[in-house]
């Protein structure tokens, strides 16, 4: 129990440090991408949720997986109600990251769908789910400090895992790390902005 608490504390500290850096050097990337978008005449970023995958999200506000319900609760709790993210929720629970993510300051989460996890051979996925260290490394690679809006999304972002992810695109069309497409973006929770993606990101 002590080791889990210590690990959670380390992750929260890492998120806080990332948040501070995002307010400093990280803002340059966002400002640059925004300026580039404006000067090149690219399509404006949407104000709300976007992407074909959003059609699978329940529309009834009383449903825990609806956008309205997700906006009222922290990110791990919000994901647990979303039908697209049940495998991710299982992984987060196995890595003991639920409380850490729910208690984190403002973050952006790139959330792989169930279909994204299904692309991984079952034997390999089962092996990862059984290895806490590897699972934690992969999951924290999907978390970035600060709530990143669509107009700030393109660029390079430091992850909680420590590596960098690169997002390309504009408007409603974004690709993460060269292969994962954003299928439902700009989803809001109480402490996070979520971009649902169609592939699992793998740190180098």
N, C-alpha and C positions, 0 to 999 in steps of 0.2 A: 504493500500500500504506500509506504514511504517513497519508493522509487517512482511510482506513478505520479505522486504529487510533485516530486522534484522535477520529473520530466515535463509535467504540465507547466510548472513555473518557468522552466527554461524556454518553453515555446511561447508563453505569454511575454517574457522578456524580449524574445526575438521579434515578436510582432510589434512591440513598443518601439524597438530600435528601428525596425523597418518603417514604421509610421513617421518617426523623426526624419529619417533619410528621405522619405517621400516628400516631406514638406520642404526639403532642401534641394539636393541635386536632382531628385526624381522629378520635380516639377518642371525642370528644363525640358525633359523629354515630352511631357504633356503639352507644354507651351509650344514647343517646336512642331509637334504633330498637328496641333490645332491651327497654328499659323499656316502650315503647309496646306492643310485641307482648305482653309479659307482662300489662300492665294491661288490654288490650282483649280478652284471651282468644283471640287468634289461634292457629292451629295451630302446634305446636312445630316447630322446624326439624329436619330429619333429621340423623342422625349420620353416614350414609354417602352414597354417590352416589344421585341421584334424577333422575327425569324419563324420559319415553318414549324419548328418544334413546339412553339407556343400553343398551337392548336390542340395539343394533347393535354394541356393543363386544364383542370376543371374550372368551369366558369361560375359555378355556384359559390358565392362568398362564404357560405357556411361550411364549405368543404375545406379541410385543412390544407389541401394541396393547391387551392386557388391563389392567384396573385394577391388578392386582398388579404387572405388569411396569412400568407407567408410574410407579408410586410409588417405584421404585428408581432412576430416572434423572431428570436435569433436564428442564425443561419442553419445550424445543425438540426434544430427543431423544425424549421421551415422545410428543410430537405426531406425530413421523415414523412411529411404529408404529401410530397410530390410523387406521382406515379412513375415519373421518368427516372427517379433517382434512388430506388430502393437498394440496388447493389452498392452504390456509393455510401448510403447510410449504414449498411452492414459493415463495410470496410472501416468507416469512421468509428463505429462502435468497437470493432475488434482492436483498433489501434488506440483505444481509450482517449479519443480526441473530442468527444462530444462536449464535455464541459469546457475544454480549452477553446474550441471554436465558438461556442455560445457566449463565453465570457470575454472574448477578444475585443479590442477596440475595432474601429471601422476597418473592414477588409474587403477584398475582392476575391471571389472564389470561382475558379473555372471547374465546373461540375460535370464530370462525364456521365452520360446516360447509361441506362442498363444495357442498351445495344453496344455502347462503347466498350464496356467490360466484356460483353459477349464476343467481341473480336479477338480477345485473348484466349488461347487454348485453355480448356477447363483445367487440365493438369497444372499448367503454369499459374493460372489464377488462384487455384487452391493452395499452391505452394506459397504464393505471395501473401495470401490472406492468413497463412499460418506463421509467417515470419514478421513479427512485430516491427523490427528495425527497418526492414525493406519496405513494408507497408507504410510506415510513418514517413519514410523518405519520399515515397511516391506521392502520398496525400498532401504533405506540406509543400511539395513542388507545385501544387495547384492553388496555393494561397498567396496573395500579394497584399501588402499593407495599403490601406486607404480604399475608399469607395470610388472606383474608377468609372467615370461616365463614358458613354460611347465615343464622344468627341476627343477623349484622352486615351482611348484604348490602344490605338496603333503606336507601336514603339517597343522598347525593351523594358521589362519590369523585373525587379529583384524579388525572388520568392522567399517564403519562410524557410524552405529547405536550404537556401543559400545560393542556388543557381539562378540564372536569368532565363526568362521566357521571352520570345519575340512574337508580337502580334502584328499582322499586316492586314490591310484592308481599310475600308471606310464605309460610312453610311450604315447599311444593315448587313454588310458582307465582310466578315472577319475570319481569318485563319490564324490559329495559334501553333507556334513551333513548326510551321510548314506543312502540317497535315490535319490538325483538328479543326473542324469547322464549327463556328458558333451557330447553333440551331435555334436557340432561344436566348436572347440577350437582354441585359439591363433589367433583370428581375431583382426586385428590392426585398430585403428582409430587414429586421430591426437593426442589425449591425453589419450588414454586408450588401454588396452588389454582386449578383450571380450571373455568370455567363455559362449556359449549359452547352456542352460541346459533345461532338460525336466520336471522339477517340480519347483514350487515356494518355496523358502526357507522361513521358518517361525521362527522368533526369539523367544526364550524361554521367 
